């Protein structure tokens, strides 16, 4: 069943972040990843605003594919770029049982 990854992001280096996004999309594609949404926070409707001014939502065929992508050597190579260009909270969501 489909799983999603939601990342809340504060960009600290726009040029580096653009490079990270291009590279991570290329790395995630073989795992069946599809970007569902990318946007900036417009308004906090309820509660405390979460970390980040941007959100990215990516779907994967299943939770195992998402986990394989995140643990892959190709993705591990670009984590330093991610951390140097942004502050992110990445969360995986699988189907409810």
N, C-alpha and C positions, 0 to 999 in steps of 0.2 A: 504494500500500500504506500501511496505517496507520503513523503516526508518533506518538511520545509526547514530552511535555515533562515532565521531572522537576525540581521545584524544591525545594531544601532551604532552610529558612527559620528565621531567628531573628527573632521579632517584637520590635520596640523600642517601638512605639506601638500598643496593641491597637485603639483606636478608629479610628485612621488606617488600620490594616491591614484592618479590617472594611470600610471604605469602598473601599479598593483592591480587595479581593476581589470585592465586588459589581460594581464598575465593570469590572474586567478580565473577569469572566465574561460580562457583557453585550456587551463589545467582541469577545470570542472566539467567541461563539455563531454569528455569521454566517459564520465560517470553518470551521464544522463541529466545533468543540471540544466535548468531553464530559469532565466531571470524572470520573475513574475512582476516585480515592481521595484522601482528605485525612485525615491523622492525625498524632499525636504519637509521638515515638520512645518505644518501650517498653523496649527492651533492645538493647545492642550485642552481637551474637553472635560476631563475629570481626573482628579488625583495629582500626584507630583509628576512633573515631566521626567521621563527617563533620560539616561545618558544619551547624548548625541543629538545632532541637528539633522541627521539623514538616516534613512532606513533603507535596507536592501532586503528583499524577500526572494529566495531562490528555492525552487522545488527540485526534488530528486525522486527517482522511481520508488525508492524505499529508504528506510533509515540506514540499512547496511551500506548502500551506495553513498549516502551522505558521509557516513563514518569512514569509508574507504578513501573518499576524496580528501577529507580533512587529515587523515593519517598518511596520505601518499607522500613519497619522497619529493615529487614535483611541487606539491603545495608547501611542504616543509621548507623548500628552498626560498620561498617568497615571504615567509612569515616575518623576517627581519624588515623587509620593505613595508609590509603592512604596519608593523609596530612603529617604524620610523616616520610614517606618513599619516597615521591616524590613531585615535583611541577607539577601540571597538569592543562591544559586547556581542558575541556570537552565540546564538542559542539554537539547538536542534529540537524540532518537534515531530513526533511520530503520531500515528493514529491512536485514538483512545480505544482501550479494550473493553 
